[in-house]
Amino acid sequence: MMDHRFTDEEREIIRTVDRFAMERIRPNVAQYEASGTFPQELVAEMAELGIFGLLVPEEHGGLGLRLSVFAAVFERLARAWTTIAAYANSHATVVHALATYGTDAQKETYLPGLATGAHRGALCLTEPGCGSDLQAIRGTLHPRGDDYSLTASKTYVTNGARATLLLTLVRHPEPGENGKPRFSLALVDKALDGIEITSTFHKMAYDLVDTVQIEMDNVPLRRDCILGGSEGLGFRHLMESLEVGRIAIAISAVGLAANALAEAQRFAGERRTFGVTIDQHQAVQLRLADMATKLVAARLLTYEAAREKEEGKRADMIGAMAKLYASEMGLEIAQDAVRIHGGGGYIKDYAVERLYREALLYTIGEGTNDINRIVIARRMTGDYERDYLDLPQ
């Protein structure tokens, strides 16, 4: 999808990433997956292309792309290999949070390195036993004179082993004036004393994307570690920033779905039964037609969410819709691609076997789909959302 609203410069960025994805990534995926080798040379090329700086403002060395252009770039990465997109996903959310809410000093300290990939960002949110209930976290930022000490246990940290900057959700020991707990986002340098990776999780897919548990034991932090410089704004900053993460997840699912459909269509055009290729059988044609329709609908909804967000409109409902729908359709399309391949779709010789395993993650990550359904339901009663839905009175 080359949106007519893209400028010539934006189109060239998208084309450049597409060439990189199709020429350097896609032909080598099977080799990397089979050998279990981390694609360091591809990550280095991503950095050279500025992919880690897609959302970093130009004044801090990044590309400063609009969110819809960011989505187009992410789709092209994901339809080549979703693992590559995963390396930049949570990183982009950290960048957005810093660029939007960081103090001038925080931006000057971190954004240039995040733009080049010298710094890699990761989100430290979930804790053992808390799951999606982030308000139940126990990781605490204790005052220590003029500074702080952080003790927390964070789990399922994507890219946590290779990240250098951990954007960490923390609780303050003292409640606010209303008696409710206060939370902040802390900028934590992973090289600090007291930080240790204690577990690496082995997943059903994405073996080359590290997912770890990180223990933080009395980690010394300076007073200026709190994103934005003011205590107690963590959830406000996080919820808005996660809208960008949900769009990234949604468009990654779209890229995966496009890849699965391409593999299914190619196979159906080559595999012969009863004297014809199977794409001549009506049963297969109907399945391919449904897959194509779901793909386009998911793509359009995701670009709509990106457009609403970049225009500064409230995007929590539409962002949750995009993440929910694109991930569910991605899973359905990947499953149908396996079915079109028949028995071959269940063995690792064909890419669709991997795509089916990968697709499930998008229904879980960046807020499970049931959490996103709750977000949608709660926002449907808002004035802006009611106008957006345009329901009859």
C-alpha atoms as a printed R data frame, in Angstrom:
    type eleno elety resid chain resno       x       y       z
1   ATOM     1    CA   MET     A     1   0.000   0.000   0.000
2   ATOM     2    CA   MET     A     2   1.626   3.257  -1.148
3   ATOM     3    CA   ASP     A     3  -0.623   5.910   0.384
4   ATOM     4    CA   HIS     A     4  -1.229   8.845  -1.922
5   ATOM     5    CA   ARG     A     5  -0.648  11.138   1.044
6   ATOM     6    CA   PHE     A     6   3.028  10.112   1.235
7   ATOM     7    CA   THR     A     7   5.532  12.658  -0.047
8   ATOM     8    CA   ASP     A     8   8.149  11.715  -2.632
9   ATOM     9    CA   GLU     A     9  10.769  11.578   0.132
10  ATOM    10    CA   GLU     A    10   8.581   9.304   2.249
11  ATOM    11    CA   ARG     A    11   7.944   7.029  -0.718
12  ATOM    12    CA   GLU     A    12  11.679   6.721  -1.324
13  ATOM    13    CA   ILE     A    13  12.282   5.750   2.323
14  ATOM    14    CA   ILE     A    14   9.612   3.057   2.038
15  ATOM    15    CA   ARG     A    15  11.056   1.779  -1.253
16  ATOM    16    CA   THR     A    16  14.569   1.675   0.224
17  ATOM    17    CA   VAL     A    17  13.419  -0.406   3.181
18  ATOM    18    CA   ASP     A    18  11.419  -2.645   0.844
19  ATOM    19    CA   ARG     A    19  14.520  -3.335  -1.258
20  ATOM    20    CA   PHE     A    20  16.500  -4.127   1.880
21  ATOM    21    CA   ALA     A    21  13.738  -6.448   3.084
22  ATOM    22    CA   MET     A    22  13.300  -8.299  -0.202
23  ATOM    23    CA   GLU     A    23  16.969  -8.503  -1.218
24  ATOM    24    CA   ARG     A    24  18.830  -8.863   2.075
25  ATOM    25    CA   ILE     A    25  16.325 -10.326   4.538
26  ATOM    26    CA   ARG     A    26  13.756 -12.550   2.835
27  ATOM    27    CA   PRO     A    27  16.190 -14.819   0.899
28  ATOM    28    CA   ASN     A    28  18.171 -15.567   4.076
29  ATOM    29    CA   VAL     A    29  15.421 -16.205   6.627
30  ATOM    30    CA   ALA     A    30  15.459 -20.008   6.325
31  ATOM    31    CA   GLN     A    31  19.229 -20.081   6.867
32  ATOM    32    CA   TYR     A    32  19.076 -17.926  10.005
33  ATOM    33    CA   GLU     A    33  16.144 -19.875  11.418
34  ATOM    34    CA   ALA     A    34  17.764 -23.262  10.766
35  ATOM    35    CA   SER     A    35  21.154 -22.300  12.216
36  ATOM    36    CA   GLY     A    36  19.790 -20.279  15.138
37  ATOM    37    CA   THR     A    37  22.297 -17.552  14.306
38  ATOM    38    CA   PHE     A    38  21.558 -14.026  15.480
39  ATOM    39    CA   PRO     A    39  21.466 -11.847  12.319
40  ATOM    40    CA   GLN     A    40  23.977  -9.277  13.526
41  ATOM    41    CA   GLU     A    41  24.871  -8.135  10.003
42  ATOM    42    CA   LEU     A    42  21.203  -7.436   9.223
43  ATOM    43    CA   VAL     A    43  20.788  -5.501  12.472
44  ATOM    44    CA   ALA     A    44  23.846  -3.458  11.544
45  ATOM    45    CA   GLU     A    45  22.318  -2.710   8.143
46  ATOM    46    CA   MET     A    46  19.060  -1.725   9.858
47  ATOM    47    CA   ALA     A    47  21.043   0.776  11.903
48  ATOM    48    CA   GLU     A    48  22.764   2.154   8.788
49  ATOM    49    CA   LEU     A    49  19.374   2.645   7.126
50  ATOM    50    CA   GLY     A    50  18.138   4.579  10.157
51  ATOM    51    CA   ILE     A    51  15.444   2.062  11.098
52  ATOM    52    CA   PHE     A    52  16.157   2.425  14.816
53  ATOM    53    CA   GLY     A    53  15.655   6.159  14.408
54  ATOM    54    CA   LEU     A    54  12.357   6.087  12.499
55  ATOM    55    CA   LEU     A    55  10.549   8.031  15.239
56  ATOM    56    CA   VAL     A    56  13.523   9.985  16.605
57  ATOM    57    CA   PRO     A    57  13.088  13.693  15.731
58  ATOM    58    CA   GLU     A    58  15.477  14.977  13.098
59  ATOM    59    CA   GLU     A    59  17.088  17.421  15.528
60  ATOM    60    CA   HIS     A    60  18.296  14.420  17.523
61  ATOM    61    CA   GLY     A    61  19.652  12.514  14.528
62  ATOM    62    CA   GLY     A    62  16.639  10.443  13.489
63  ATOM    63    CA   LEU     A    63  14.291  10.364  10.522
64  ATOM    64    CA   GLY     A    64  11.337  11.831  12.419
65  ATOM    65    CA   LEU     A    65   8.774   9.941  10.331
66  ATOM    66    CA   ARG     A    66   5.037  10.381  10.574
67  ATOM    67    CA   LEU     A    67   3.339   7.393  12.158
68  ATOM    68    CA   SER     A    68   1.674   6.259   8.923
69  ATOM    69    CA   VAL     A    69   5.080   6.193   7.193
70  ATOM    70    CA   PHE     A    70   6.510   4.337  10.183
71  ATOM    71    CA   ALA     A    71   3.706   1.780   9.733
72  ATOM    72    CA   ALA     A    72   4.494   1.360   6.044
73  ATOM    73    CA   VAL     A    73   8.156   0.719   6.843
74  ATOM    74    CA   PHE     A    74   7.268  -1.775   9.567
75  ATOM    75    CA   GLU     A    75   4.941  -3.691   7.267
76  ATOM    76    CA   ARG     A    76   7.717  -4.150   4.744
77  ATOM    77    CA   LEU     A    77  10.109  -5.427   7.391
78  ATOM    78    CA   ALA     A    78   7.510  -7.813   8.830
79  ATOM    79    CA   ARG     A    79   6.456  -9.303   5.520
80  ATOM    80    CA   ALA     A    80  10.092 -10.245   4.925
81  ATOM    81    CA   TRP     A    81  10.740 -11.569   8.446
82  ATOM    82    CA   THR     A    82   8.766 -10.657  11.545
83  ATOM    83    CA   THR     A    83  11.835 -11.243  13.715
84  ATOM    84    CA   ILE     A    84  13.502  -8.204  12.154
85  ATOM    85    CA   ALA     A    85  10.485  -6.023  12.902
86  ATOM    86    CA   ALA     A    86  10.506  -7.295  16.495
87  ATOM    87    CA   TYR     A    87  14.004  -5.897  17.018
88  ATOM    88    CA   ALA     A    88  12.655  -2.374  16.498
89  ATOM    89    CA   ASN     A    89   9.162  -2.633  18.029
90  ATOM    90    CA   SER     A    90   9.578  -1.944  21.754
91  ATOM    91    CA   HIS     A    91  12.569   0.225  20.834
92  ATOM    92    CA   ALA     A    92  10.200   2.488  18.883
93  ATOM    93    CA   THR     A    93   7.814   2.705  21.855
94  ATOM    94    CA   VAL     A    94  10.700   3.784  24.107
95  ATOM    95    CA   VAL     A    95  11.723   6.373  21.516
96  ATOM    96    CA   HIS     A    96   8.190   7.758  21.273
97  ATOM    97    CA   ALA     A    97   7.886   8.029  25.055
98  ATOM    98    CA   LEU     A    98  11.209   9.856  25.307
99  ATOM    99    CA   ALA     A    99  10.558  12.162  22.362
100 ATOM   100    CA   THR     A   100   7.080  13.032  23.669
101 ATOM   101    CA   TYR     A   101   7.582  13.270  27.434
102 ATOM   102    CA   GLY     A   102  11.313  13.424  28.098
103 ATOM   103    CA   THR     A   103  13.013  16.514  29.476
104 ATOM   104    CA   ASP     A   104  15.387  18.370  27.163
105 ATOM   105    CA   ALA     A   105  18.322  16.826  29.006
106 ATOM   106    CA   GLN     A   106  16.861  13.305  28.691
107 ATOM   107    CA   LYS     A   107  16.285  13.764  24.972
108 ATOM   108    CA   GLU     A   108  19.814  15.070  24.424
109 ATOM   109    CA   THR     A   109  21.285  12.210  26.462
110 ATOM   110    CA   TYR     A   110  19.448   9.273  24.916
111 ATOM   111    CA   LEU     A   111  17.794  10.052  21.578
112 ATOM   112    CA   PRO     A   112  20.956  10.402  19.418
113 ATOM   113    CA   GLY     A   113  22.149   6.942  20.516
114 ATOM   114    CA   LEU     A   114  18.690   5.441  20.066
115 ATOM   115    CA   ALA     A   115  18.595   6.896  16.533
116 ATOM   116    CA   THR     A   116  21.791   5.143  15.470
117 ATOM   117    CA   GLY     A   117  21.149   1.886  17.306
118 ATOM   118    CA   ALA     A   118  24.109   2.485  19.627
119 ATOM   119    CA   HIS     A   119  21.457   2.479  22.331
120 ATOM   120    CA   ARG     A   120  18.688  -0.123  22.152
121 ATOM   121    CA   GLY     A   121  15.500   0.443  24.111
122 ATOM   122    CA   ALA     A   122  13.333  -2.145  25.881
123 ATOM   123    CA   LEU     A   123  10.168  -1.925  27.985
124 ATOM   124    CA   CYS     A   124  10.224  -3.378  31.506
125 ATOM   125    CA   LEU     A   125   6.579  -3.547  32.554
126 ATOM   126    CA   THR     A   126   5.310  -7.009  33.491
127 ATOM   127    CA   GLU     A   127   6.282  -8.660  36.759
128 ATOM   128    CA   PRO     A   128   5.960 -12.329  37.807
129 ATOM   129    CA   GLY     A   129   2.429 -12.932  39.034
130 ATOM   130    CA   CYS     A   130   1.001  -9.650  37.712
131 ATOM   131    CA   GLY     A   131   0.338 -10.424  34.052
132 ATOM   132    CA   SER     A   132  -1.722  -7.682  32.461
133 ATOM   133    CA   ASP     A   133  -2.534  -6.049  35.834
134 ATOM   134    CA   LEU     A   134   0.235  -3.469  35.777
135 ATOM   135    CA   GLN     A   135  -1.212  -1.578  38.732
136 ATOM   136    CA   ALA     A   136  -0.309  -4.624  40.844
137 ATOM   137    CA   ILE     A   137   3.433  -4.279  40.229
138 ATOM   138    CA   ARG     A   138   5.691  -4.280  43.279
139 ATOM   139    CA   GLY     A   139   8.871  -2.856  41.773
140 ATOM   140    CA   THR     A   140   9.575   0.229  43.876
141 ATOM   141    CA   LEU     A   141  11.640   3.381  43.467
142 ATOM   142    CA   HIS     A   142  12.840   4.263  46.971
143 ATOM   143    CA   PRO     A   143  14.138   7.751  47.805
144 ATOM   144    CA   ARG     A   144  17.812   7.670  48.814
145 ATOM   145    CA   GLY     A   145  18.817  11.168  49.834
146 ATOM   146    CA   ASP     A   146  18.590  13.300  46.710
147 ATOM   147    CA   ASP     A   147  18.479  10.222  44.482
148 ATOM   148    CA   TYR     A   148  16.708   6.834  44.262
149 ATOM   149    CA   SER     A   149  17.216   3.120  44.680
150 ATOM   150    CA   LEU     A   150  15.232   0.704  42.487
151 ATOM   151    CA   THR     A   151  14.283  -2.852  43.388
152 ATOM   152    CA   ALA     A   152  12.128  -4.725  40.877
153 ATOM   153    CA   SER     A   153  11.683  -8.021  39.089
154 ATOM   154    CA   LYS     A   154  10.616  -7.641  35.451
155 ATOM   155    CA   THR     A   155   9.714 -10.563  33.222
156 ATOM   156    CA   TYR     A   156   9.048 -11.227  29.531
157 ATOM   157    CA   VAL     A   157  11.290  -8.324  28.540
158 ATOM   158    CA   THR     A   158  11.567  -8.391  24.744
159 ATOM   159    CA   ASN     A   159  15.075  -7.574  23.480
160 ATOM   160    CA   GLY     A   160  16.102  -7.273  27.127
161 ATOM   161    CA   ALA     A   161  19.418  -9.067  26.703
162 ATOM   162    CA   ARG     A   162  20.671  -6.727  23.973
163 ATOM   163    CA   ALA     A   163  18.968  -3.527  25.118
164 ATOM   164    CA   THR     A   164  21.036  -0.854  26.834
165 ATOM   165    CA   LEU     A   165  18.193   1.412  28.029
166 ATOM   166    CA   LEU     A   166  15.307  -0.017  30.047
167 ATOM   167    CA   LEU     A   167  12.149   2.088  30.276
168 ATOM   168    CA   THR     A   168  10.843   0.677  33.536
169 ATOM   169    CA   LEU     A   169   7.442   1.049  35.183
170 ATOM   170    CA   VAL     A   170   7.929   1.607  38.916
171 ATOM   171    CA   ARG     A   171   5.823   2.271  42.009
172 ATOM   172    CA   HIS     A   172   6.556   4.963  44.578
173 ATOM   173    CA   PRO     A   173   6.378   3.881  48.231
174 ATOM   174    CA   GLU     A   174   4.223   6.836  49.252
175 ATOM   175    CA   PRO     A   175   0.696   7.183  47.772
176 ATOM   176    CA   GLY     A   176  -0.607  10.354  46.209
177 ATOM   177    CA   GLU     A   177  -2.821  12.923  47.908
178 ATOM   178    CA   ASN     A   178  -5.870  10.896  46.905
179 ATOM   179    CA   GLY     A   179  -4.472   7.830  48.622
180 ATOM   180    CA   LYS     A   180  -3.926   5.963  45.355
181 ATOM   181    CA   PRO     A   181  -0.573   4.422  44.371
182 ATOM   182    CA   ARG     A   182   1.769   6.557  42.281
183 ATOM   183    CA   PHE     A   183   3.691   5.189  39.311
184 ATOM   184    CA   SER     A   184   6.480   6.567  37.145
185 ATOM   185    CA   LEU     A   185   8.517   5.470  34.144
186 ATOM   186    CA   ALA     A   186  12.204   5.337  35.002
187 ATOM   187    CA   LEU     A   187  15.063   5.486  32.503
188 ATOM   188    CA   VAL     A   188  17.440   2.745  33.618
189 ATOM   189    CA   ASP     A   189  20.892   2.155  32.133
190 ATOM   190    CA   LYS     A   190  21.247  -1.627  32.011
191 ATOM   191    CA   ALA     A   191  24.967  -1.367  32.757
192 ATOM   192    CA   LEU     A   192  24.292  -0.110  36.301
193 ATOM   193    CA   ASP     A   193  25.235  -2.192  39.319
194 ATOM   194    CA   GLY     A   194  22.490  -4.440  40.664
195 ATOM   195    CA   ILE     A   195  20.947  -5.391  37.294
196 ATOM   196    CA   GLU     A   196  21.079  -9.054  36.290
197 ATOM   197    CA   ILE     A   197  19.422 -11.194  33.634
198 ATOM   198    CA   THR     A   198  18.305 -14.300  35.499
199 ATOM   199    CA   SER     A   199  16.251 -16.197  32.905
200 ATOM   200    CA   THR     A   200  16.040 -16.473  29.139
201 ATOM   201    CA   PHE     A   201  12.718 -17.819  27.908
202 ATOM   202    CA   HIS     A   202  12.555 -20.317  25.048
203 ATOM   203    CA   LYS     A   203   9.438 -19.692  22.991
204 ATOM   204    CA   MET     A   204   7.428 -21.578  20.376
205 ATOM   205    CA   ALA     A   205   8.616 -18.989  17.820
206 ATOM   206    CA   TYR     A   206  10.915 -15.982  17.603
207 ATOM   207    CA   ASP     A   207  13.892 -17.904  18.971
208 ATOM   208    CA   LEU     A   208  16.236 -15.172  17.711
209 ATOM   209    CA   VAL     A   209  14.390 -12.435  19.638
210 ATOM   210    CA   ASP     A   210  15.608 -12.596  23.229
211 ATOM   211    CA   THR     A   211  12.936 -12.574  25.932
212 ATOM   212    CA   VAL     A   212  14.323 -12.431  29.453
213 ATOM   213    CA   GLN     A   213  13.675 -11.837  33.122
214 ATOM   214    CA   ILE     A   214  15.604  -8.978  34.686
215 ATOM   215    CA   GLU     A   215  16.240  -8.538  38.396
216 ATOM   216    CA   MET     A   216  17.005  -5.069  39.710
217 ATOM   217    CA   ASP     A   217  18.394  -5.124  43.256
218 ATOM   218    CA   ASN     A   218  18.958  -1.744  44.927
219 ATOM   219    CA   VAL     A   219  19.973  -0.185  41.635
220 ATOM   220    CA   PRO     A   220  21.241   3.369  42.249
221 ATOM   221    CA   LEU     A   221  19.422   5.919  40.085
222 ATOM   222    CA   ARG     A   222  19.823   9.656  39.869
223 ATOM   223    CA   ARG     A   223  16.972  12.031  40.594
224 ATOM   224    CA   ASP     A   224  16.688  12.841  36.875
225 ATOM   225    CA   CYS     A   225  15.897   9.200  35.936
226 ATOM   226    CA   ILE     A   226  12.120   9.762  35.929
227 ATOM   227    CA   LEU     A   227  10.731  10.287  32.439
228 ATOM   228    CA   GLY     A   228   9.615  13.907  32.157
229 ATOM   229    CA   GLY     A   229  11.107  14.827  35.530
230 ATOM   230    CA   SER     A   230   7.883  14.590  37.580
231 ATOM   231    CA   GLU     A   231   6.785  11.682  39.753
232 ATOM   232    CA   GLY     A   232   3.414   9.981  39.384
233 ATOM   233    CA   LEU     A   233   2.799  10.383  35.633
234 ATOM   234    CA   GLY     A   234   3.942   6.912  34.629
235 ATOM   235    CA   PHE     A   235   0.599   5.428  33.649
236 ATOM   236    CA   ARG     A   236  -0.448   8.493  31.683
237 ATOM   237    CA   HIS     A   237   2.803   8.421  29.715
238 ATOM   238    CA   LEU     A   238   2.738   4.643  29.300
239 ATOM   239    CA   MET     A   239  -0.848   4.284  28.079
240 ATOM   240    CA   GLU     A   240  -0.349   6.927  25.389
241 ATOM   241    CA   SER     A   241   2.972   5.451  24.297
242 ATOM   242    CA   LEU     A   242   1.541   1.931  24.096
243 ATOM   243    CA   GLU     A   243  -0.805   3.186  21.370
244 ATOM   244    CA   VAL     A   244   2.290   3.413  19.158
245 ATOM   245    CA   GLY     A   245   3.302  -0.096  20.238
246 ATOM   246    CA   ARG     A   246  -0.121  -1.442  19.348
247 ATOM   247    CA   ILE     A   247   0.049   0.093  15.893
248 ATOM   248    CA   ALA     A   248   3.500  -1.467  15.435
249 ATOM   249    CA   ILE     A   249   2.173  -4.875  16.521
250 ATOM   250    CA   ALA     A   250  -0.880  -4.524  14.269
251 ATOM   251    CA   ILE     A   251   1.110  -3.619  11.164
252 ATOM   252    CA   SER     A   252   3.611  -6.402  11.920
253 ATOM   253    CA   ALA     A   253   0.685  -8.831  11.950
254 ATOM   254    CA   VAL     A   254  -0.408  -7.375   8.608
255 ATOM   255    CA   GLY     A   255   3.082  -7.958   7.223
256 ATOM   256    CA   LEU     A   256   3.061 -11.542   8.447
257 ATOM   257    CA   ALA     A   257  -0.390 -12.074   6.909
258 ATOM   258    CA   ALA     A   258   0.795 -10.672   3.577
259 ATOM   259    CA   ASN     A   259   3.739 -13.070   3.654
260 ATOM   260    CA   ALA     A   260   1.469 -16.028   4.463
261 ATOM   261    CA   LEU     A   261  -0.950 -15.128   1.659
262 ATOM   262    CA   ALA     A   262   1.915 -14.784  -0.819
263 ATOM   263    CA   GLU     A   263   3.258 -18.204   0.162
264 ATOM   264    CA   ALA     A   264  -0.210 -19.760  -0.104
265 ATOM   265    CA   GLN     A   265  -0.934 -18.194  -3.497
266 ATOM   266    CA   ARG     A   266   2.443 -19.265  -4.876
267 ATOM   267    CA   PHE     A   267   2.018 -22.828  -3.621
268 ATOM   268    CA   ALA     A   268  -1.547 -23.024  -4.962
269 ATOM   269    CA   GLY     A   269  -0.279 -21.945  -8.375
270 ATOM   270    CA   GLU     A   270   2.356 -24.697  -8.435
271 ATOM   271    CA   ARG     A   271   0.737 -27.683  -6.704
272 ATOM   272    CA   ARG     A   272  -1.258 -29.885  -9.078
273 ATOM   273    CA   THR     A   273  -4.079 -32.291  -8.249
274 ATOM   274    CA   PHE     A   274  -6.580 -33.928 -10.596
275 ATOM   275    CA   GLY     A   275  -4.745 -32.503 -13.589
276 ATOM   276    CA   VAL     A   276  -4.818 -28.794 -12.613
277 ATOM   277    CA   THR     A   277  -3.089 -26.489 -10.158
278 ATOM   278    CA   ILE     A   278  -5.045 -26.312  -6.920
279 ATOM   279    CA   ASP     A   279  -5.783 -22.597  -7.361
280 ATOM   280    CA   GLN     A   280  -8.256 -23.778 -10.021
281 ATOM   281    CA   HIS     A   281 -10.278 -25.638  -7.402
282 ATOM   282    CA   GLN     A   282 -13.173 -23.574  -6.083
283 ATOM   283    CA   ALA     A   283 -12.576 -24.588  -2.460
284 ATOM   284    CA   VAL     A   284  -9.058 -23.130  -2.594
285 ATOM   285    CA   GLN     A   285 -10.241 -20.041  -4.481
286 ATOM   286    CA   LEU     A   286 -12.810 -19.290  -1.776
287 ATOM   287    CA   ARG     A   287 -10.181 -19.630   0.937
288 ATOM   288    CA   LEU     A   288  -7.731 -17.358  -0.908
289 ATOM   289    CA   ALA     A   289 -10.457 -14.772  -1.476
290 ATOM   290    CA   ASP     A   290 -11.287 -14.677   2.245
291 ATOM   291    CA   MET     A   291  -7.595 -14.383   3.130
292 ATOM   292    CA   ALA     A   292  -7.119 -11.452   0.747
293 ATOM   293    CA   THR     A   293 -10.184  -9.653   2.084
294 ATOM   294    CA   LYS     A   294  -9.075 -10.063   5.687
295 ATOM   295    CA   LEU     A   295  -5.597  -8.795   4.817
296 ATOM   296    CA   VAL     A   296  -6.839  -5.616   3.151
297 ATOM   297    CA   ALA     A   297  -9.339  -4.898   5.940
298 ATOM   298    CA   ALA     A   298  -6.639  -5.329   8.613
299 ATOM   299    CA   ARG     A   299  -4.232  -3.119   6.696
300 ATOM   300    CA   LEU     A   300  -6.769  -0.327   6.192
301 ATOM   301    CA   LEU     A   301  -7.835  -0.366   9.849
302 ATOM   302    CA   THR     A   302  -4.225  -0.182  10.995
303 ATOM   303    CA   TYR     A   303  -3.422   2.745   8.707
304 ATOM   304    CA   GLU     A   304  -6.551   4.475   9.952
305 ATOM   305    CA   ALA     A   305  -5.293   4.090  13.535
306 ATOM   306    CA   ALA     A   306  -1.883   5.452  12.536
307 ATOM   307    CA   ARG     A   307  -3.504   8.453  10.823
308 ATOM   308    CA   GLU     A   308  -5.686   9.247  13.846
309 ATOM   309    CA   LYS     A   309  -2.679   9.023  16.136
310 ATOM   310    CA   GLU     A   310  -0.371  11.171  14.026
311 ATOM   311    CA   GLU     A   311  -3.050  13.861  13.773
312 ATOM   312    CA   GLY     A   312  -3.072  14.124  17.543
313 ATOM   313    CA   LYS     A   313  -6.538  12.630  17.995
314 ATOM   314    CA   ARG     A   314  -7.443  10.213  20.737
315 ATOM   315    CA   ALA     A   315  -6.392   6.809  19.429
316 ATOM   316    CA   ASP     A   316  -6.726   4.338  22.287
317 ATOM   317    CA   MET     A   317  -9.957   2.823  20.945
318 ATOM   318    CA   ILE     A   318  -8.970   2.709  17.274
319 ATOM   319    CA   GLY     A   319  -5.452   1.562  18.164
320 ATOM   320    CA   ALA     A   320  -6.857  -1.290  20.246
321 ATOM   321    CA   MET     A   321  -9.223  -2.168  17.386
322 ATOM   322    CA   ALA     A   322  -6.333  -2.287  14.919
323 ATOM   323    CA   LYS     A   323  -4.200  -4.457  17.185
324 ATOM   324    CA   LEU     A   324  -7.122  -6.778  17.973
325 ATOM   325    CA   TYR     A   325  -8.352  -7.193  14.408
326 ATOM   326    CA   ALA     A   326  -5.000  -7.339  12.616
327 ATOM   327    CA   SER     A   327  -3.604  -9.941  15.010
328 ATOM   328    CA   GLU     A   328  -6.720 -12.127  14.828
329 ATOM   329    CA   MET     A   329  -6.791 -11.898  11.031
330 ATOM   330    CA   GLY     A   330  -3.064 -12.571  10.869
331 ATOM   331    CA   LEU     A   331  -3.574 -15.775  12.823
332 ATOM   332    CA   GLU     A   332  -6.512 -16.838  10.644
333 ATOM   333    CA   ILE     A   333  -4.645 -16.099   7.410
334 ATOM   334    CA   ALA     A   334  -1.556 -17.982   8.618
335 ATOM   335    CA   GLN     A   335  -3.730 -20.965   9.565
336 ATOM   336    CA   ASP     A   336  -5.435 -20.950   6.176
337 ATOM   337    CA   ALA     A   337  -2.029 -20.796   4.486
338 ATOM   338    CA   VAL     A   338  -1.088 -23.984   6.341
339 ATOM   339    CA   ARG     A   339  -4.336 -25.618   5.206
340 ATOM   340    CA   ILE     A   340  -3.697 -24.716   1.566
341 ATOM   341    CA   HIS     A   341  -0.279 -26.351   1.852
342 ATOM   342    CA   GLY     A   342  -1.933 -29.504   3.186
343 ATOM   343    CA   GLY     A   343   0.435 -31.875   4.978
344 ATOM   344    CA   GLY     A   344   3.390 -29.832   3.767
345 ATOM   345    CA   GLY     A   345   2.206 -26.869   5.801
346 ATOM   346    CA   TYR     A   346   2.894 -28.800   8.993
347 ATOM   347    CA   ILE     A   347   6.574 -29.406   8.293
348 ATOM   348    CA   LYS     A   348   9.401 -26.912   8.571
349 ATOM   349    CA   ASP     A   349  10.340 -27.109   4.891
350 ATOM   350    CA   TYR     A   350   7.652 -24.500   4.226
351 ATOM   351    CA   ALA     A   351   7.634 -20.972   5.650
352 ATOM   352    CA   VAL     A   352   3.946 -21.155   6.578
353 ATOM   353    CA   GLU     A   353   4.718 -23.562   9.430
354 ATOM   354    CA   ARG     A   354   6.841 -20.850  11.081
355 ATOM   355    CA   LEU     A   355   4.394 -18.065  10.233
356 ATOM   356    CA   TYR     A   356   1.570 -19.914  11.965
357 ATOM   357    CA   ARG     A   357   3.630 -20.237  15.148
358 ATOM   358    CA   GLU     A   358   4.668 -16.592  14.977
359 ATOM   359    CA   ALA     A   359   1.154 -15.283  14.383
360 ATOM   360    CA   LEU     A   360  -0.072 -16.399  17.796
361 ATOM   361    CA   LEU     A   361   2.269 -13.972  19.564
362 ATOM   362    CA   TYR     A   362   0.497 -10.936  18.117
363 ATOM   363    CA   THR     A   363  -2.750 -11.937  19.839
364 ATOM   364    CA   ILE     A   364  -0.899 -11.924  23.184
365 ATOM   365    CA   GLY     A   365   1.791  -9.231  23.047
366 ATOM   366    CA   GLU     A   366   1.279  -5.491  23.638
367 ATOM   367    CA   GLY     A   367  -1.818  -6.246  25.695
368 ATOM   368    CA   THR     A   368  -3.693  -9.493  25.143
369 ATOM   369    CA   ASN     A   369  -6.621  -9.246  22.784
370 ATOM   370    CA   ASP     A   370  -9.073  -9.571  25.652
371 ATOM   371    CA   ILE     A   371  -7.413  -6.560  27.299
372 ATOM   372    CA   ASN     A   372  -7.805  -4.674  24.021
373 ATOM   373    CA   ARG     A   373 -11.477  -5.654  23.894
374 ATOM   374    CA   ILE     A   374 -11.891  -4.137  27.360
375 ATOM   375    CA   VAL     A   375 -10.158  -0.938  26.205
376 ATOM   376    CA   ILE     A   376 -12.514  -0.716  23.221
377 ATOM   377    CA   ALA     A   377 -15.644  -1.364  25.283
378 ATOM   378    CA   ARG     A   378 -14.728   1.227  27.908
379 ATOM   379    CA   ARG     A   379 -13.881   3.905  25.360
380 ATOM   380    CA   MET     A   380 -17.020   3.400  23.259
381 ATOM   381    CA   THR     A   381 -18.995   5.638  25.628
382 ATOM   382    CA   GLY     A   382 -16.674   8.639  25.203
383 ATOM   383    CA   ASP     A   383 -17.962  11.619  23.239
384 ATOM   384    CA   TYR     A   384 -15.184  11.509  20.636
385 ATOM   385    CA   GLU     A   385 -15.507   7.748  20.214
386 ATOM   386    CA   ARG     A   386 -19.288   7.916  19.880
387 ATOM   387    CA   ASP     A   387 -18.871  10.486  17.109
388 ATOM   388    CA   TYR     A   388 -16.216   8.323  15.496
389 ATOM   389    CA   LEU     A   389 -18.460   5.250  15.526
390 ATOM   390    CA   ASP     A   390 -21.235   7.380  13.986
391 ATOM   391    CA   LEU     A   391 -24.042   5.286  15.436
392 ATOM   392    CA   PRO     A   392 -27.689   6.238  14.902
393 ATOM   393    CA   GLN     A   393 -29.278   8.109  17.786
